[in-house]
Amino acid sequence: MTKIRTLVVDDEPVARQRVVSLLREEADIDVVGEYATGAQALSAIAAQAPDLLILDVNIPGEDGLSVARRVRAFSTVPILMLTAESDTVDRVAGLEVGADDYMTKPFDLRELRARIQAILRRTGRAQVPGGP
């Protein structure tokens, strides 16, 4: 079984580590990079071609919305946006720039896991036990 190559971008070390720790518990997910800025994320995405991008909106330099917009110009990688902003306008903006889903912080790790699996199913990247 091929693991889902995942990048996590969040400037808050504690939040980033929570996400990375959760993902490392999943047998079918491989965290191939952890980043704190948009510039780091864009370089890594272009170089590593991940299967999933978990992206915080409020990162230093180029923000997550801008990163998502730029990623969509060259990739169809599924994007799950994370943010402390809970305003509807912010969620809609994230979806309009190309995010596949949007979660607000703080979040429940079980919900994060379920949303990741849902994104992977919708995009055809999920591993189906017993499948080809």
C-alpha positions as CSV (number, residue, x, y, z in Angstrom):
1,M,0.0,0.0,0.0
2,T,1.3,3.4,-1.0
3,K,1.2,6.0,1.8
4,I,-0.5,9.4,1.4
5,R,2.4,11.9,1.2
6,T,1.3,14.8,3.4
7,L,2.7,18.3,4.0
8,V,1.7,20.3,7.1
9,V,2.1,24.1,7.2
10,D,1.4,26.0,10.4
11,D,3.4,28.7,12.0
12,E,2.3,27.6,15.5
13,P,4.7,24.9,16.6
14,V,2.3,23.3,19.1
15,A,-0.6,23.2,16.6
16,R,1.6,21.9,13.9
17,Q,3.0,19.1,16.2
18,R,-0.6,18.1,17.2
19,V,-1.5,17.6,13.5
20,V,1.8,15.8,12.7
21,S,1.5,13.5,15.7
22,L,-2.0,12.5,14.7
23,L,-1.1,11.9,11.1
24,R,1.9,9.8,12.1
25,E,-0.5,7.5,14.0
26,E,-2.3,6.7,10.7
27,A,-0.9,3.7,8.9
28,D,-1.7,5.1,5.4
29,I,-0.3,8.6,5.9
30,D,3.4,9.7,5.7
31,V,4.2,13.2,6.8
32,V,6.9,14.2,4.4
33,G,7.4,17.8,5.6
34,E,6.5,20.3,8.3
35,Y,6.7,24.0,7.5
36,A,6.0,27.4,9.1
37,T,5.8,29.8,6.2
38,G,4.2,30.1,2.8
39,A,7.5,30.3,1.0
40,Q,8.7,27.1,2.6
41,A,5.4,25.4,1.7
42,L,5.5,26.5,-2.0
43,S,9.1,25.2,-2.4
44,A,8.2,21.9,-0.8
45,I,5.0,21.4,-2.8
46,A,6.8,22.0,-6.1
47,A,9.7,19.7,-5.1
48,Q,7.8,16.9,-3.4
49,A,4.4,16.7,-5.1
50,P,2.4,15.7,-2.0
51,D,-0.9,13.8,-2.0
52,L,-2.4,16.1,0.7
53,L,-1.7,19.6,2.0
54,I,-2.8,20.8,5.4
55,L,-2.4,24.5,5.4
56,D,-2.9,27.2,8.1
57,V,-4.4,30.4,6.8
58,N,-2.5,32.7,9.2
59,I,1.2,32.0,8.4
60,P,3.9,34.6,8.1
61,G,4.8,36.2,4.8
62,E,2.5,34.9,2.1
63,D,-0.7,33.8,3.9
64,G,-2.4,30.4,3.4
65,L,-5.1,31.8,1.1
66,S,-2.4,33.1,-1.3
67,V,-0.5,29.9,-1.0
68,A,-3.6,27.9,-1.8
69,R,-4.3,30.1,-4.8
70,R,-0.8,29.7,-6.1
71,V,-0.8,25.9,-5.6
72,R,-4.0,25.6,-7.6
73,A,-2.2,27.2,-10.6
74,F,0.0,24.1,-10.9
75,S,-1.5,21.3,-8.8
76,T,-4.7,19.5,-7.9
77,V,-3.3,18.3,-4.5
78,P,-6.2,18.3,-1.9
79,I,-5.9,21.2,0.5
80,L,-7.4,21.2,4.0
81,M,-7.2,24.8,5.4
82,L,-6.9,25.3,9.2
83,T,-7.4,28.7,10.9
84,A,-8.4,30.4,14.1
85,E,-10.8,32.6,12.0
86,S,-14.4,31.3,12.3
87,D,-16.1,34.0,10.2
88,T,-18.1,32.7,7.3
89,V,-16.4,35.1,4.9
90,D,-13.0,33.6,5.8
91,R,-14.3,30.0,5.2
92,V,-15.8,31.0,1.9
93,A,-12.6,32.7,0.8
94,G,-10.6,29.6,1.6
95,L,-13.0,27.4,-0.4
96,E,-13.1,29.9,-3.3
97,V,-9.3,29.9,-3.7
98,G,-9.2,26.2,-4.0
99,A,-9.3,24.5,-0.6
100,D,-11.2,21.2,-0.5
101,D,-12.2,21.7,3.2
102,Y,-11.8,24.2,6.0
103,M,-11.5,23.6,9.8
104,T,-11.3,26.2,12.6
105,K,-9.0,26.0,15.6
106,P,-9.2,24.6,18.1
107,F,-10.4,21.4,16.5
108,D,-11.0,17.9,17.7
109,L,-8.4,15.5,16.4
110,R,-11.1,12.9,15.5
111,E,-12.9,15.4,13.3
112,L,-9.6,16.3,11.6
113,R,-9.0,12.6,10.9
114,A,-12.5,12.2,9.5
115,R,-12.2,15.3,7.3
116,I,-8.9,14.0,5.9
117,Q,-10.4,10.7,5.1
118,A,-13.4,12.4,3.4
119,I,-11.1,14.6,1.3
120,L,-9.0,11.6,0.2
121,R,-12.2,9.6,-0.7
122,R,-13.6,12.5,-2.8
123,T,-10.3,13.0,-4.6
124,G,-9.7,9.3,-5.3
125,R,-6.6,9.2,-3.2
126,A,-7.9,7.1,-0.3
127,Q,-6.6,3.6,0.0
128,V,-9.5,1.1,0.0
129,P,-8.7,-2.2,1.9
130,G,-8.7,-5.1,-0.5
131,G,-8.9,-2.8,-3.6
132,P,-6.6,-2.9,-6.6
